[in-house]
Amino acid sequence: MSFVLTEDQEMLRETAMAFAREELSVNHLRALRDAGANGKDAKTRQKLAELGFFGVIIPDEPGAETFGLTGLGQILEAQGRTLAATPLLQTALIAASAFQLGGSPAQQAEWLPKIAAGEVTFALALDESAHFAPYSVSTEAERNGQGYTINGMKKFVPDAHHADMLIVVARTFGSSGDRHGLSLFLVPANAKGVTISELKTVDSHGAAHVTLDDVMVADGALIGPADQGADILDPLLDRAAIGLAAEMLGSSQAAFDMTLEYLNNRKQFGQLIGSFQSLQHRAAKMFVELEMTRSCVAAALSAADEGKRDLAELASLAKAKAGELVHLVSNECVQMHGGIGMTDAAEPGFYMKRARVQEALYGSASWHRDRYARLAGF
């Protein structure tokens, strides 16, 4: 397992960091929010496509080398540093991985080139409550002889309010909570019977509730075998958690850097507040947690690229550590900035708001710690 980036991956990282810093600052997010864009940014999507970021894990031809999830993780970390609202997690990582893990040759030939070119965006429609529970699916897909009829509702679906296509997790057998009986379906966002209810979220990235009312899809819309969707969904969610952990690492690093700069410049009672021992101890704790989380994320990214058997454990470890880290650092960032940290004119509040969404998406720290314990046999 290698934690060292290749030369090409390092160049990709530098490009992503420069792009995020120059084009996708927090002020850019603030401007989108003030304009009511709710995370929708067509110009940025086009620039990401021109940079080739949508195709980082998609080979130019079968068997060709890619930057891998490690490469994509560098881009996600870069966008996490500036809280950029982009379709990369849902489309470049989740959708591309879904087709790679379970798509038919025809589906891969049709959709992977479109994803790589940035021509189409996706959203994974999974959760049916405010809490992450991947097997608690009541949305039904009933066989109708010519395909399937889907009925149900998905809640708080990231990017669904501006996605072209949905990957809908529905039940073709069994009851809510059963692992067996899940199936994944490709559904156009504008299909008859699909209602997208846009939500304004606290992090200004947006999301949507998705209602499916007698939505008819053909057999070709099924990704992988019927009733066995969990075999695709489990590794897919592991990859999603790892990618999000990389983004959270970026957010945490940026919030820490901002806090450290403030400690080294802000004077109180005639002294730099960074000279106060209690604040030094708190800063040291954040630094140590950052370094530990960086190792966990690097290990999970590497395991995904190398197909390691303990990928699930490493994915949960990375997401749990990143969740606890981003909670700690975003809180400390606001608190150490004092009153100004609570104002909209300052940036700390933006990091705290985004952190709360990141923590919950694809499983909280406690959810992943419980899962890790089960997988490790504790």
Secondary structure, 3 states (H helix, E strand, C coil): CCCCCCHHHHHHHHHHHHHHHHHCCHHHHHHHHHCCCCCCCHHHHHHHHHHCHHHCCCCCCCCCCCCHHHHHHHHHHHHHHCCCCCCHHHHHHHHHHHHHHHCCHHHHHHHHHHHHCCCCCEEEECCCCCCCCCCCCCCEEEECCCEEEEEEEEEEEECCCCCCEEEEEEECCCCCCCCCCEEEEEEECCCCCEEEEEECCCCCCCEEEEEEEEEEEEHHHEECCCCECHHHHHHHHHHHHHHHHHHHHHHHHHHHHHHHHHHCCCEECCEEHHHCHHHHHHHHHHHHHHHHHHHHHHHHHHHHHHCCCCHHHHHHHHHHHHHHHHHHHHHHHHHHHHHHHHCCCCCHHHHHHHHHHHHHCCCCHHHHHHHHHHHHCC
